[in-house]
């Protein structure tokens, strides 16, 4: 592993999942692996779980983690090649990134889409420019189109639950369902979850959403897609709830039908499904209190597993830096 931007950097997904679960069982197993090394966490937009979980994961491996909120504490960076910097941007990424690469052994970047220009957002310019110029491995802490650490976490959590259940000899049915929200949100979590579950290939995967909320086919190909939520929920073993705005007519909210909110009544259609959400969640908008506070909800377990996902990825990159056999 040279970087961690998407599922295509993960290699053997099951092996990475098992590595994460190993760390969950023994967090300090490799407590000296990162001794003397630094990891930089750069946030171009806010974070809660991503920030703390990555810091804890790095500390478990003996690394020093330094956090910088670029959106609040730093210069306005320019990312366009050949830009005439006569506007609000103060420093070009070509100048900033190599310096940061000299300070850190691994750089973690969190960016966010504008939801105004699809071509710009889906070009992933920000994270691509960091990779191009910093000279050290880059971990995506969320980008304009993907959230790979979250999706690895989701796969870890599903694997844990499968091991506990009677699903060991069959493919679970996993449903990704759109939910209402009060504002337009990006497609990155839905894109990423779809990409990972399809690549994992060990589930019957269904995506359900209202008409006009189709995701880019690059991420959903291989899944069954339906506009009938009740039909999708039938016999589901896992239900992942997430809002996203429109992709084709980019960044829009066409409807906010509250009937799409997952309720306890809708859960009766499922196979007593475990309910997932990446958090933060708008209670009684995306998910009802009765579901979130029920035994079916595994959102806290899911969020806690963010540490082990990050630790597995950082550990793999550190081994690569040292020229280990697993690089």
ChimeraX attribute file (.defattr): number of C-alpha atoms within 10 A of each C-alpha:
attribute: neighborCount
match mode: 1-to-1
recipient: residues
	/A:1	18
	/A:2	16
	/A:3	22
	/A:4	21
	/A:5	22
	/A:6	21
	/A:7	23
	/A:8	15
	/A:9	14
	/A:10	21
	/A:11	10
	/A:12	11
	/A:13	19
	/A:14	15
	/A:15	12
	/A:16	19
	/A:17	24
	/A:18	16
	/A:19	20
	/A:20	26
	/A:21	20
	/A:22	14
	/A:23	21
	/A:24	18
	/A:25	11
	/A:26	11
	/A:27	19
	/A:28	15
	/A:29	13
	/A:30	15
	/A:31	14
	/A:32	13
	/A:33	19
	/A:34	21
	/A:35	14
	/A:36	10
	/A:37	17
	/A:38	18
	/A:39	25
	/A:40	22
	/A:41	26
	/A:42	21
	/A:43	22
	/A:44	21
	/A:45	15
	/A:46	14
	/A:47	14
	/A:48	9
	/A:49	16
	/A:50	19
	/A:51	19
	/A:52	14
	/A:53	20
	/A:54	24
	/A:55	22
	/A:56	19
	/A:57	25
	/A:58	26
	/A:59	20
	/A:60	24
	/A:61	23
	/A:62	19
	/A:63	22
	/A:64	17
	/A:65	19
	/A:66	13
	/A:67	14
	/A:68	13
	/A:69	15
	/A:70	19
	/A:71	15
	/A:72	12
	/A:73	10
	/A:74	12
	/A:75	14
	/A:76	16
	/A:77	20
	/A:78	21
	/A:79	18
	/A:80	14
	/A:81	10
	/A:82	8
	/A:83	11
	/A:84	9
	/A:85	13
	/A:86	7
	/A:87	8
	/A:88	10
	/A:89	14
	/A:90	13
	/A:91	15
	/A:92	18
	/A:93	21
	/A:94	18
	/A:95	13
	/A:96	16
	/A:97	20
	/A:98	17
	/A:99	14
	/A:100	19
	/A:101	21
	/A:102	12
	/A:103	16
	/A:104	21
	/A:105	21
	/A:106	25
	/A:107	27
	/A:108	23
	/A:109	22
	/A:110	24
	/A:111	22
	/A:112	20
	/A:113	22
	/A:114	13
	/A:115	21
	/A:116	12
	/A:117	11
	/A:118	17
	/A:119	10
	/A:120	14
	/A:121	18
	/A:122	15
	/A:123	12
	/A:124	17
	/A:125	16
	/A:126	23
	/A:127	21
	/A:128	14
	/A:129	16
	/A:130	24
	/A:131	21
	/A:132	14
	/A:133	17
	/A:134	23
	/A:135	18
	/A:136	22
	/A:137	23
	/A:138	26
	/A:139	26
	/A:140	21
	/A:141	26
	/A:142	27
	/A:143	26
	/A:144	24
	/A:145	23
	/A:146	27
	/A:147	23
	/A:148	30
	/A:149	26
	/A:150	24
	/A:151	25
	/A:152	30
	/A:153	25
	/A:154	27
	/A:155	23
	/A:156	25
	/A:157	23
	/A:158	20
	/A:159	18
	/A:160	15
	/A:161	17
	/A:162	17
	/A:163	10
	/A:164	10
	/A:165	9
	/A:166	10
	/A:167	13
	/A:168	12
	/A:169	7
	/A:170	11
	/A:171	14
	/A:172	20
	/A:173	22
	/A:174	25
	/A:175	31
	/A:176	26
	/A:177	24
	/A:178	24
	/A:179	23
	/A:180	25
	/A:181	22
	/A:182	11
	/A:183	12
	/A:184	17
	/A:185	19
	/A:186	24
	/A:187	25
	/A:188	21
	/A:189	24
	/A:190	25
	/A:191	22
	/A:192	24
	/A:193	25
	/A:194	26
	/A:195	24
	/A:196	22
	/A:197	23
	/A:198	19
	/A:199	15
	/A:200	14
	/A:201	12
	/A:202	14
	/A:203	16
	/A:204	18
	/A:205	23
	/A:206	22
	/A:207	25
	/A:208	23
	/A:209	22
	/A:210	18
	/A:211	12
	/A:212	15
	/A:213	23
	/A:214	20
	/A:215	21
	/A:216	13
	/A:217	12
	/A:218	10
	/A:219	20
	/A:220	23
	/A:221	14
	/A:222	17
	/A:223	20
	/A:224	13
	/A:225	17
	/A:226	17
	/A:227	17
	/A:228	14
	/A:229	21
	/A:230	14
	/A:231	13
	/A:232	25
	/A:233	26
	/A:234	17
	/A:235	18
	/A:236	22
	/A:237	23
	/A:238	25
	/A:239	26
	/A:240	22
	/A:241	23
	/A:242	24
	/A:243	25
	/A:244	25
	/A:245	25
	/A:246	22
	/A:247	17
	/A:248	13
	/A:249	13
	/A:250	16
	/A:251	21
	/A:252	18
	/A:253	18
	/A:254	14
	/A:255	13
	/A:256	15
	/A:257	12
	/A:258	14
	/A:259	13
	/A:260	22
	/A:261	22
	/A:262	27
	/A:263	17
	/A:264	15
	/A:265	10
	/A:266	16
	/A:267	21
	/A:268	13
	/A:269	16
	/A:270	21
	/A:271	15
	/A:272	15
	/A:273	23
	/A:274	22
	/A:275	23
	/A:276	25
	/A:277	23
	/A:278	19
	/A:279	14
	/A:280	11
	/A:281	16
	/A:282	13
	/A:283	13
	/A:284	17
	/A:285	19
	/A:286	23
	/A:287	23
	/A:288	16
	/A:289	15
	/A:290	16
	/A:291	20
	/A:292	22
	/A:293	11
	/A:294	13
	/A:295	12
	/A:296	18
	/A:297	19
	/A:298	20
	/A:299	22
	/A:300	13
	/A:301	14
	/A:302	22
	/A:303	21
	/A:304	16
	/A:305	23
	/A:306	28
	/A:307	27
	/A:308	28
	/A:309	31
	/A:310	26
	/A:311	27
	/A:312	25
	/A:313	24
	/A:314	26
	/A:315	21
	/A:316	22
	/A:317	24
	/A:318	22
	/A:319	17
	/A:320	17
	/A:321	16
	/A:322	12
	/A:323	10
	/A:324	11
	/A:325	7
	/A:326	10
	/A:327	13
